[in-house]
Structures are given as structure tokens and as C-alpha cells.
Amino acid sequence: MKTITISKNYNFIWQLDFAPNYQFTKCKKLFNLKTSREIKKTLTSMTIGYYIKGKFYSLNKLRNHIVKIEKTICLF
């Protein structure tokens, strides 16, 4: 039996200022980098948003908290 491995690479562009381990990709997917999981969009009482740290944030509220990830200098 053959073992097949499939991997995907994502480029993270934006992060949340109050939770920097939650980052958005170019294709507008949200990931939690501590758990390495994708966070799904949720519809709650006719509002689209995400559950971050157990609290619901609508897309309109999150737009105010998105910041561009600064480039870091790697010595290696």
C-alpha cells in the first residue's frame, strides 16, 4: 500500500491586532497558527463572522482590527 502525502502552502498577509496568532491568507482564509487549524466563517443571527478565542466577531468589526504583517529579518 502506497502512502500519499498532500501539502498546501499558504502565504499569510494580514493578522489581527488583538490576537496575532490569527492570520489571514491571500485567499481570505483565517488560520489559528497555534493550533494550525483553519477557522470557518459562521452565520450567527444573520451576521457573518468568526469565533475567535470563544467570542464571535462580525466581519465589519474585524475590518477595524486587521493589520499587515511586518517583514522580519531572518539571520539564517
C-alpha positions as CSV (number, residue, x, y, z in Angstrom):
1,M,0.0,0.0,0.0
2,K,1.4,3.4,-1.0
3,T,1.4,6.4,1.3
4,I,0.4,9.6,-0.4
5,T,1.1,12.9,1.2
6,I,-0.5,16.1,0.0
7,S,0.6,19.5,1.4
8,K,-0.6,23.1,0.8
9,N,1.4,26.2,1.3
10,Y,-0.4,29.5,2.3
11,N,1.1,33.0,2.3
12,F,-0.1,35.0,5.3
13,I,-0.7,38.7,4.6
14,W,-2.8,40.1,7.5
15,Q,-3.2,39.4,11.2
16,L,-5.5,40.6,14.0
17,D,-4.0,43.3,16.3
18,F,-5.6,41.8,19.4
19,A,-4.8,38.2,18.5
20,P,-1.6,38.0,16.4
21,N,-1.7,34.2,16.1
22,Y,-4.9,34.5,14.0
23,Q,-3.8,35.3,10.4
24,F,-5.5,35.7,7.0
25,T,-4.1,34.4,3.8
26,K,-4.1,35.9,0.3
27,C,-7.2,33.7,-0.5
28,K,-9.0,35.3,2.6
29,K,-8.9,32.2,4.8
30,L,-8.4,32.6,8.5
31,F,-6.0,30.3,10.4
32,N,-5.0,29.9,14.0
33,L,-1.3,29.4,14.0
34,K,-1.0,28.0,17.5
35,T,-3.3,25.1,16.6
36,S,-2.6,25.1,12.8
37,R,-6.3,25.0,12.0
38,E,-8.5,26.9,9.6
39,I,-11.2,28.9,11.3
40,K,-14.5,28.6,9.4
41,K,-16.9,31.5,8.7
42,T,-20.0,31.3,10.8
43,L,-23.5,32.7,10.3
44,T,-25.0,33.8,13.7
45,S,-28.3,35.7,13.8
46,M,-28.0,36.8,10.1
47,T,-24.4,38.1,10.7
48,I,-21.3,36.5,9.1
49,G,-18.2,36.4,11.2
50,Y,-15.7,34.2,13.0
51,Y,-15.4,32.8,16.5
52,I,-12.0,34.0,17.9
53,K,-11.0,32.9,21.4
54,G,-14.5,31.8,22.1
55,K,-16.1,35.2,21.2
56,F,-18.0,36.0,18.0
57,Y,-16.7,38.8,15.8
58,S,-18.6,40.0,12.7
59,L,-16.7,40.8,9.5
60,N,-17.4,44.5,10.0
61,K,-15.8,44.6,13.4
62,L,-12.8,42.6,12.2
63,R,-12.0,45.0,9.4
64,N,-11.0,47.6,12.0
65,H,-8.6,45.2,13.7
66,I,-6.7,43.8,10.6
67,V,-3.1,44.9,10.2
68,K,-0.5,44.0,7.7
69,I,2.2,41.6,8.9
70,E,5.6,43.2,9.2
71,K,8.5,41.6,7.5
72,T,11.1,40.1,9.9
73,I,14.7,39.8,9.2
74,C,15.9,36.2,9.4
75,L,19.6,35.7,10.1
76,F,19.7,32.2,8.5
